[in-house]
Amino acid sequence: MTAIYLVAIAAEAASGALMGMRRRMDLFGICFIGTVTALGGGSVRDMLLGHYPLGWVAHPEYLLFTVGAAIAAALLARHAHRLHGIFLALDALGLVAFTVIGCNVAESANAPLAIVVLMGLVTGIFGGLARDVLCNQVPLVLRRDFYASVSLLTGLLYVGLQRGGIAPGHATLVAVPAGCVLRLVAIRFRLGLPVFAPPGDAKK
């Protein structure tokens, strides 16, 4: 699970850095947004579960790792032409990987099934939510996109596979790719939940 965690924080730190670049932030801003994106969801989860010290406090090297990932993403992105596509792919990977990690942490704390899935959702979406708010964007989780829904379905799949007798490692190898594919398919075909607007509002 450590390898999945490193992949997740690297992906989310990179997505935060790309968002910071699109908002024309300086180096500090890019590193700050990348770190908040990578570590925000896990911090909220640990506080809700009473799991102290927080992961990055117990392991300060994670801060250096996220800063390094953010800087690397910013440097590499200067030579890329489709930042938005890269951003969405990295965000999808971070979303589902953190969802699985959150479920795993809650299971280790012997939380009830509903809380396990909820902690997966919290871990998956809160870093991206904080990133979007700090960058003055309407958070992806509040738009019509399949975003929180992907996190929820990934958590249910991961937990369901384990309840079916699949080892956690194998369940991870199924849930993470499945969640990524679902998120990217939803982006490609503009799938989303129904939008409820007041009568008389112009259709967007």
C-alpha positions in Angstrom: 0.0 0.0 0.0 3.0 2.3 0.5 3.7 2.2 -3.3 0.1 3.1 -4.0 0.3 6.0 -1.5 3.5 7.4 -3.2 1.8 7.1 -6.6 -1.3 8.9 -5.3 0.5 11.8 -3.6 2.7 12.3 -6.6 -0.2 12.3 -9.0 -2.2 14.7 -6.8 0.8 17.0 -6.2 1.3 17.1 -9.9 -2.4 18.0 -10.6 -2.1 20.7 -8.0 1.0 22.1 -9.6 -0.6 22.1 -13.1 -3.6 24.0 -11.7 -1.3 26.5 -10.1 0.5 27.0 -13.4 -2.8 27.6 -15.1 -3.4 30.3 -12.5 0.0 31.8 -13.1 1.3 31.1 -9.5 4.9 31.5 -8.5 7.1 28.5 -7.4 5.9 28.8 -3.8 2.3 28.8 -4.8 2.7 25.8 -7.1 4.5 23.8 -4.3 1.8 24.9 -1.7 -1.1 23.9 -3.9 0.6 20.6 -4.8 1.1 19.8 -1.2 -2.4 20.7 -0.1 -3.8 18.6 -2.9 -1.7 15.6 -2.1 -2.1 15.6 1.6 -5.4 17.3 2.3 -7.7 14.4 1.9 -5.6 12.1 4.2 -5.4 14.8 6.8 -9.1 15.3 7.0 -9.7 11.5 7.1 -7.2 11.1 10.0 -8.8 13.9 12.0 -12.2 12.4 11.5 -10.9 8.9 12.6 -8.9 10.4 15.5 -5.7 9.0 13.9 -2.8 11.0 15.2 -0.2 12.1 14.4 -1.3 12.9 10.9 0.5 10.9 8.2 2.7 13.7 7.0 3.5 14.8 10.6 4.7 11.3 11.4 6.6 11.1 8.1 7.8 14.6 7.2 9.6 13.1 4.2 6.2 13.0 2.5 6.3 16.8 2.4 9.6 16.8 0.5 8.2 14.1 -1.8 5.1 16.2 -2.7 7.1 19.4 -3.2 9.5 17.5 -5.5 6.6 16.0 -7.4 5.0 19.4 -7.8 8.3 21.0 -9.1 9.0 18.1 -11.4 5.4 18.4 -12.9 5.8 22.1 -13.3 9.1 21.8 -15.1 7.9 19.0 -17.4 4.6 20.7 -18.1 6.4 23.6 -19.7 7.2 21.3 -22.6 3.7 19.8 -22.8 1.0 21.2 -25.1 -2.1 19.7 -23.5 -2.0 20.6 -19.8 -5.7 20.1 -19.3 -5.7 16.5 -20.5 -2.6 15.7 -18.3 -4.3 17.4 -15.4 -7.5 15.3 -15.7 -5.5 12.0 -16.1 -3.4 12.7 -13.0 -6.4 13.8 -11.0 -8.3 10.6 -11.9 -5.4 8.5 -10.8 -5.1 10.4 -7.5 -8.8 10.3 -6.9 -9.2 6.5 -7.1 -5.8 5.6 -5.5 -6.6 7.8 -2.5 -10.1 6.3 -2.3 -8.6 2.8 -1.9 -6.0 4.1 0.6 -8.8 5.8 2.7 -10.8 2.6 2.8 -7.8 0.6 3.8 -6.9 3.0 6.7 -10.5 3.0 8.0 -10.5 -0.8 7.8 -7.3 -0.9 9.8 -9.1 1.2 12.5 -11.9 -1.4 12.6 -14.5 1.1 11.4 -18.0 0.0 10.3 -18.5 -0.8 6.6 -20.3 2.5 5.9 -17.6 4.5 7.5 -14.9 2.6 5.6 -16.5 3.6 2.3 -17.1 7.2 3.5 -13.5 7.6 4.6 -12.5 6.4 1.1 -14.6 9.1 -0.4 -13.3 11.8 2.0 -9.7 10.8 1.2 -10.4 10.8 -2.5 -12.1 14.1 -2.9 -10.9 16.5 -0.2 -7.5 17.3 -1.6 -8.9 18.2 -5.0 -11.7 20.2 -3.4 -9.1 22.2 -1.4 -7.1 22.7 -4.6 -10.0 24.0 -6.6 -11.2 26.4 -3.8 -7.7 27.8 -3.4 -7.4 28.3 -7.1 -10.8 30.1 -7.2 -12.4 27.3 -9.3 -15.8 25.7 -8.8 -14.7 22.3 -7.3 -14.9 19.3 -9.6 -16.8 17.5 -6.9 -19.6 20.1 -7.1 -20.1 20.0 -10.8 -22.2 17.6 -12.8 -19.2 15.4 -13.6 -18.9 11.8 -12.3 -16.3 12.7 -9.6 -17.4 11.9 -6.1 -19.5 9.1 -7.7 -16.4 7.5 -9.1 -14.7 7.7 -5.7 -17.8 6.1 -4.1 -18.1 3.3 -6.6 -14.3 2.6 -6.4 -14.6 2.3 -2.6 -17.6 0.0 -2.9 -15.8 -2.1 -5.4 -12.7 -2.4 -3.3 -14.6 -3.2 -0.1 -16.9 -5.6 -2.0 -14.0 -7.5 -3.5 -12.4 -8.0 0.0 -15.8 -9.1 1.4 -15.8 -11.6 -1.4 -12.5 -13.1 -0.3 -10.1 -11.2 -2.5 -6.8 -10.2 -0.9 -6.4 -6.4 -0.3 -3.5 -6.3 -2.8 -5.4 -8.0 -5.6 -8.5 -5.9 -4.8 -6.4 -2.8 -5.2 -5.1 -4.0 -8.6 -8.7 -4.3 -9.8 -10.3 -1.2 -8.1 -7.7 1.4 -9.1 -7.6 0.7 -12.8 -11.4 0.2 -12.9 -11.9 3.6 -11.1 -9.5 5.4 -13.5 -11.2 4.0 -16.6 -14.6 5.0 -15.2 -13.5 8.5 -14.5 -11.8 8.9 -17.9 -14.8 7.5 -19.8 -17.0 9.9 -17.9 -14.8 12.8 -19.0 -14.6 11.6 -22.6 -18.4 11.2 -23.0 -19.4 14.0 -20.7 -21.3 11.7 -18.3 -22.6 13.2 -15.2 -25.4 13.4 -12.7 -28.6 15.3 -13.4 -28.4 19.1 -12.7 -31.3 20.7 -10.9 -31.9 24.3 -11.8 -34.7 26.7 -10.7 -37.6 27.0 -13.2 -36.9 29.8 -15.8 -33.1 29.6 -15.6 -31.4 29.6 -18.9 -30.2 26.2 -20.0 -26.4 26.0 -19.9 
